[in-house]
Amino acid sequence: MRIPFVDLKQQYREIKTELQQAIEGVLEGGMFVGGETVEWFEEEFAEYCGVRFAVGAGSGTEALHLALLACGVGNGHEVITVPHTFIATAEAITLTGAKPVFVDIDPQTYTIDAAQIEDAITERTKAIIPVHLYGQPAYMEPMLALAERNKLLVIEDAAQAHGAVYKGKKVGGFGAAGCFSFYPTKNLGAYGDGGAVVTDDEEIAQRVMMLRDHGSKQKYRHDIEGLTSRLDTLQAAILRVKLRHVDRWNQQRRDRASLYDALLEDAEGVVCPTVREGCAHVYHLYVIRTTERDRLREHLRRVGILTGIHYPIPLHLQPAYGYLGIAEGAYPVTEQIAKEILSLPMYPELSREDLEAVAREIKGFVA
Ligand SMILES: Cc1ncc(COP(=O)(O)O)c(C=O)c1O
């Protein structure tokens, strides 16, 4: 048996003709950075997210970095986020010169514990970055109200949550800006790096547009300093094709998640994901918890089932953040779940037989 953690080849085969036409169009057109293909994708992605603007970027990390810069975050500021996320969320903060301040997560949904945000606010706090982790929307209402009361910006890290819905509205459109990654394995993935900032605020969109291209609106005139962080034309062409399929793929992910839920319901000591009420989770990852995580993972590996851990070391305990001087024990929920979480194979094309085999092996192991 060999069940991969993700398989991008099946998806490629399914839409090969559409992709080849789109790629050929770019190659024939001879425009590889910018151009109308990027603009078309930006318009279509904005419409998909239900916002006025989308601005392509070089990666999800850069989308966060550019959004923070465009919102005026920089030296001397603090930005609140979670220690249970991919390092990019915090890196984007430090790239601006600001300092990440962590708040623990909620043990049911693994997203920011909104009740703990207030205590982390200081006079230097400028923004909050909730992470819609694994494809599950973070708890937005109390955070948005708190942000408004304290004049803080909310910048959503939606890198894992394309198409996820919170109470009738897609994530990315709640805060001042929403940031997406198009890393190949994401729910909407390019064939290389890519990202986007989405926003309803024209000024933020304009600033991101300038910052991603050396602070320039007009060639060789630089109103501000920026950087190179654009979405490649080829990636935009690929993403335009894939955007037409993403809702169906998200539904396929949800169907597979429901099947895992049903099959693992009676697996002793295994906790399946909880979906926040009124939300549509898009299962970028299907993450279970068990105190037997490491032994279970090894068992699955031995029988040919590949899994992941997202993420094994909380950010405050990473060597890179040693300078923050945060001791173990500071964020107990994050620290506990980092020892227990296991991401099971999850992708839209995962077959029923493979999924049943994964569940069978887990149940056999824990029994
Ligand atoms: C939660 C989160 N934020 C940010 C990023 C950064 O995206 P990218 O890899 O496109 O830079 C990722 C990507 O893995 C992510 O999972």
The ligand as an SDF file (V2000), in Angstrom:
LIG
                    3D

 16 16  0  0  0  0  0  0  0  0999 V2000
   -0.8390   29.8520    7.4600 C   0  0  0  0  0  0  0  0  0  0  0  0
    0.1410   30.2350    6.3850 C   0  0  0  0  0  0  0  0  0  0  0  0
    0.5200   31.5150    6.2660 N   0  0  0  0  0  0  0  0  0  0  0  0
    1.3780   31.9100    5.3190 C   0  0  0  0  0  0  0  0  0  0  0  0
    1.9160   31.0260    4.4220 C   0  0  0  0  0  0  0  0  0  0  0  0
    2.9400   31.4960    3.4400 C   0  0  0  0  0  0  0  0  0  0  0  0
    2.6390   31.2500    2.1280 O   0  0  0  0  0  0  0  0  0  0  0  0
    3.8040   31.0110    1.0370 P   0  0  0  0  0  0  0  0  0  0  0  0
    4.3800   29.6700    1.2570 O   0  0  0  0  0  0  0  0  0  0  0  0
    3.0720   31.1310   -0.2620 O   0  0  0  0  0  0  0  0  0  0  0  0
    4.7960   32.0990    1.2200 O   0  0  0  0  0  0  0  0  0  0  0  0
    1.5460   29.6800    4.4870 C   0  0  0  0  0  0  0  0  0  0  0  0
    2.0990   28.7040    3.5100 C   0  0  0  0  0  0  0  0  0  0  0  0
    2.4420   27.6210    3.7720 O   0  0  0  0  0  0  0  0  0  0  0  0
    0.6470   29.2680    5.5040 C   0  0  0  0  0  0  0  0  0  0  0  0
    0.2860   27.9820    5.6160 O   0  0  0  0  0  0  0  0  0  0  0  0
  1  2  1  0
  2  3  1  0
  2 15  2  0
  3  4  2  0
  4  5  1  0
  5  6  1  0
  5 12  2  0
  6  7  1  0
  7  8  1  0
  8  9  2  0
  8 10  1  0
  8 11  1  0
 12 13  1  0
 12 15  1  0
 13 14  2  0
 15 16  1  0
M  END
$$$$
